[in-house]
């Protein structure tokens, strides 16, 4: 059926039910927003929100494996986040370092491959070493990929790709989209099928801006520390109700 009254996306999305046999997104990106508001709503300091947010990655990762998602990219620290108060920046750095130290053994045992998307400049040498060790140690794992977007900016990533292409001496007329994709931080990850943003905003905020060209976007008001297994299934259910066209029209509409 066609026509503007045939489909009311809001209704169908509210009613969307997760189907384990349905289309499963291979790669899901998550903008983990709302840690500060989660803490404030409980009368706690922002740092407590970031701690709860860090813990929540484990819960969502385990559920992602259950669902059959093969890669998760989590937006842990953007190039713009350096502008936050120094205390908060230091706390986020410590959380990432501690998160790696506390979780690496279990992540490795569960078959999680860790990747890093982002620049190293500005990151302490010790944290750089910890990230490299996590990536090296889990290189052969294949249950799921956890790509940590840390000191990450989508525009910076594209600039870095252009620099690499120019440094390789490629002629302007030979530059292709495929070539740009291959020079991004994680060339072996497929483009995300689904981008989830918690905390109620409807922005990409410089997250995977090249790769998200055809991603489905899902926003929920739920704050990141409260985004649980049920919420992840709901996001996948909505994804399953979307009509992905990749810029084309459907055969039935020809
Ligand atoms: C947004 O909440 C969240 C962040 C800026 C940081 C997210 C980082 C983590 C959860 C830690 C990641 C750790 C590892 C080990 C990968 P906000 O502070 O902007 O919340 P608000 O919008 O409510 O203020």
Boltz pocket constraint, residues with backbone or C-beta under 6 A from the ligand:
constraints:
  - pocket:
      binder: B
      contacts: [[A, 32], [A, 33], [A, 34], [A, 35], [A, 36], [A, 37], [A, 38], [A, 49], [A, 50], [A, 53], [A, 54], [A, 57], [A, 74], [A, 75], [A, 76], [A, 77], [A, 81], [A, 92], [A, 95], [A, 96], [A, 97], [A, 99], [A, 100], [A, 148], [A, 199]]
      max_distance: 6.0
